[in-house]
Amino acid sequence: MSTLEPQPPPPGEEIHLPGASLQPVLLAFGITLTLVGVTLGRFVLFSGLILSVWVIVRWIADARREMRALPEDLSEH
């Protein structure tokens, strides 16, 4: 970096990235089972529905837990 270039400002906030998760894959599988279950039978249909709802509930709970763990916004104070 040249001395003529302005210095970048100090970092203000750490960027939060969620960790790796199987939830998107499981949700896609549950939705696929549900759609295939429409033609194959009720057992496959209900298995897909139960899996999909369970994954959605877990995903929302994990997202809420992660949001609570983030630091408060300093601009509000």
C-alpha positions in Angstrom: 0.0 0.0 0.0 1.3 3.4 -1.0 1.7 6.3 1.5 -0.5 8.4 -0.8 -3.5 6.0 -0.5 -5.8 6.7 2.4 -5.7 4.2 5.2 -8.8 1.9 5.4 -11.0 2.5 8.5 -10.6 0.1 11.4 -12.9 -2.8 11.3 -16.1 -2.0 13.1 -18.0 -5.2 13.3 -17.1 -8.8 12.7 -18.9 -10.5 9.8 -21.1 -13.3 11.0 -21.3 -16.4 8.7 -23.3 -19.4 9.8 -21.5 -22.7 10.0 -22.0 -25.6 7.7 -25.3 -27.4 8.1 -27.2 -30.3 6.7 -30.5 -28.6 7.2 -30.9 -27.3 3.6 -30.2 -30.8 2.2 -32.6 -32.5 4.7 -35.3 -30.0 3.8 -34.8 -30.6 0.1 -35.0 -34.4 0.8 -38.1 -34.0 2.9 -39.9 -31.9 0.2 -38.8 -34.4 -2.5 -40.2 -37.3 -0.4 -43.5 -35.4 0.1 -43.9 -34.8 -3.7 -42.9 -38.4 -4.5 -45.3 -39.6 -1.8 -48.2 -38.0 -3.7 -47.9 -40.7 -6.3 -46.3 -43.6 -4.2 -48.4 -43.6 -1.1 -49.3 -42.1 2.2 -46.4 -43.5 4.2 -43.8 -41.7 1.9 -46.0 -38.6 1.8 -46.3 -38.3 5.6 -42.6 -39.2 6.1 -41.6 -36.3 3.9 -44.0 -34.0 5.6 -42.8 -34.9 9.1 -39.2 -34.6 8.0 -39.8 -31.2 6.4 -41.7 -29.7 9.3 -39.1 -31.0 11.8 -36.2 -29.5 9.8 -38.0 -26.2 9.4 -38.6 -26.0 13.2 -35.0 -26.9 14.0 -33.7 -24.4 11.4 -35.7 -21.6 12.8 -34.7 -22.5 16.4 -31.0 -22.5 15.3 -31.3 -19.2 13.6 -32.9 -17.6 16.6 -30.2 -19.0 18.9 -27.5 -17.6 16.5 -29.2 -14.2 16.4 -29.3 -14.0 20.2 -25.6 -14.8 20.4 -24.6 -11.9 18.2 -23.4 -8.7 19.9 -25.8 -5.9 20.3 -25.7 -3.1 17.6 -23.5 -0.3 19.0 -25.3 2.4 16.9 -28.4 2.0 19.0 -26.8 3.2 22.2 
